[in-house]
C-alpha cells in the first residue's frame, strides 16, 4: 500500500482516539468515522488498481517481446 495512505490511516486513528475522549465535540467522531470509511474505499480502489496492473505485466511483457522480435525480423 502507498506510504501516504498508511500515514493517513495512522493520523486518522490518532484523531479518532482524541475525538472519542473529548466530549466537547460529540459530532467530531462521526465526521472522523465517515472520513475513515472514505479512506477504506480509497485503499480498496488503490489495491484493485495495483492488482490489475500487476496482472497485466506478463501480457505487456509478451507484447513487448513480440514487437521487438518483429522489428528484428524486419531489419
N, C-alpha and C positions, 0 to 999 in steps of 0.2 A: 504494500500500500504506500502511497505517496507520503513523504515526510510531513508536508504541511497539513495533510489530512489527519495524521496521527497527533500532531501538535494541537490542532483544533479540537480534537476529541479530548485531549488531556485538559486543555484550558476550559472546555465546556463542563467537564466533570467537576473541576475546582469551583467554577461559578455556581454550579448546581448545589454543591455542598454548602457554600456560603448562603445561597438564597434560601435553602431549607432551614437554616438556623436563624435567619434574620426575619423576625415577624413583622418588621416594618413594611415589607414588600411582599404581600401574600401572592400577588399575581406574577411576580418575577419568576418563581419556579415553574409556573405554567408556560411562560414565554421560553424559558430555557429548555423545557421538555419538548416544545414544538421545534426549537432550533436543533435539538438532538435528533429528532425524527427526520428533519431535513438533511442533517449530516449523515444519518444512516442511509438515506436514499442516495446521497451523493457517493458514499462508499460503495454501495451496490452497483451503481452505474459505472464507477471507475473500475471496479473489479471485472464487470462484464466487458467493458471496452478493452482492458488489458488482455482478458481471456480470449476475446475474438482475435486480437492482434497476434497473440502467441499461436493460436490455432492456425492462422493463415501463413505463418512463417515458412513452413515446409512447401506450401503451394507457391509462394512468392519465390522461394529459392529455386524450385524446379523451373519456373517460368524464366528466371534469370539465366539459368544454365542452358535452357533451350535457346534463348535469344543469343547468348554468347556462342553456342555451337553453330547456330545458323549464320552468324557473322563470320566465323572462321571458315565455314564451307564456301561462303560467297567470295572470300578473299583468295 
